[in-house]
Amino acid sequence: MIAHPGQRDALVQTMLEAADQFDSMEGCELYIINVSENDPDVVWITELWRDAEALAASLQKENVLALIQMIVGAEPIKLRPVGGKGI
């Protein structure tokens, strides 16, 4: 995700607060917030959802929609876990 210039820390703080809500959100298996060491406006979110329906349902929630408003741009990368620790 790309934050508005100079707003990365505010976005990260909001995302950290939102992470608490994801603890109780149905279908959210993993939600990790990272920052880029090379770009002061980039935030990398790693999410793992039970299925596409759970993700779609989360995107309808008012608090999630408010978070999306803080983002200038995002490039989703869809992956399919095949194994490893924590899965």
C-alpha positions as CSV (number, residue, x, y, z in Angstrom):
1,M,0.0,0.0,0.0
2,I,1.1,3.5,-0.6
3,A,0.2,6.1,2.1
4,H,-0.3,9.8,1.3
5,P,3.1,11.5,1.4
6,G,4.3,11.9,5.0
7,Q,1.4,9.9,6.4
8,R,2.9,6.4,6.6
9,D,3.2,6.4,10.3
10,A,-0.4,7.6,10.8
11,L,-1.5,4.8,8.5
12,V,0.6,2.2,10.3
13,Q,-0.8,3.3,13.7
14,T,-4.4,3.0,12.3
15,M,-3.6,-0.4,10.8
16,L,-2.2,-1.6,14.1
17,E,-5.3,-0.5,15.9
18,A,-7.4,-2.2,13.2
19,A,-5.4,-5.4,13.7
20,D,-7.1,-5.8,17.1
21,Q,-10.4,-5.9,15.3
22,F,-9.2,-8.5,12.9
23,D,-8.6,-10.8,15.9
24,S,-12.3,-11.3,16.1
25,M,-13.1,-11.0,12.4
26,E,-14.5,-14.3,11.0
27,G,-12.1,-15.8,8.5
28,C,-9.0,-13.7,9.1
29,E,-6.2,-16.2,9.8
30,L,-3.2,-13.8,9.6
31,Y,-2.7,-10.0,9.4
32,I,0.8,-8.6,9.6
33,I,1.8,-5.0,9.1
34,N,5.2,-4.2,7.6
35,V,6.9,-1.0,6.5
36,S,9.4,-0.6,3.6
37,E,12.9,0.3,4.6
38,N,13.4,1.8,1.1
39,D,10.3,3.9,0.6
40,P,8.9,6.2,3.3
41,D,5.3,6.0,2.1
42,V,5.0,2.2,1.6
43,V,3.3,-0.2,3.9
44,W,3.1,-3.9,3.2
45,I,0.2,-5.9,4.7
46,T,0.3,-9.6,4.7
47,E,-3.2,-11.1,5.1
48,L,-4.4,-14.7,5.0
49,W,-8.1,-15.3,4.8
50,R,-10.0,-18.6,5.1
51,D,-11.5,-18.0,1.7
52,A,-12.5,-15.3,-0.8
53,E,-15.9,-15.0,0.8
54,A,-14.5,-14.1,4.2
55,L,-12.3,-11.4,2.6
56,A,-15.2,-10.0,0.6
57,A,-17.3,-9.8,3.8
58,S,-14.5,-7.9,5.6
59,L,-14.4,-5.3,2.8
60,Q,-18.1,-4.4,3.5
61,K,-17.4,-3.4,7.1
62,E,-17.5,0.3,7.9
63,N,-14.2,0.3,9.8
64,V,-12.4,-1.5,7.0
65,L,-13.8,1.0,4.4
66,A,-12.5,3.9,6.6
67,L,-9.0,2.3,6.5
68,I,-9.2,2.1,2.7
69,Q,-9.7,5.8,2.5
70,M,-6.2,6.4,4.0
71,I,-4.5,4.5,1.1
72,V,-3.4,6.3,-2.1
73,G,-2.7,3.1,-4.0
74,A,-2.3,-0.6,-3.5
75,E,-1.1,-3.5,-5.7
76,P,-2.6,-6.7,-4.5
77,I,-0.6,-9.8,-4.9
78,K,-2.6,-13.0,-4.6
79,L,-0.8,-16.1,-3.3
80,R,-1.9,-19.6,-2.5
81,P,-0.1,-21.0,0.6
82,V,1.2,-24.6,0.0
83,G,2.9,-25.3,3.3
84,G,5.3,-24.2,5.9
85,K,5.4,-23.2,9.5
86,G,2.2,-21.5,10.8
87,I,-0.2,-23.0,8.3
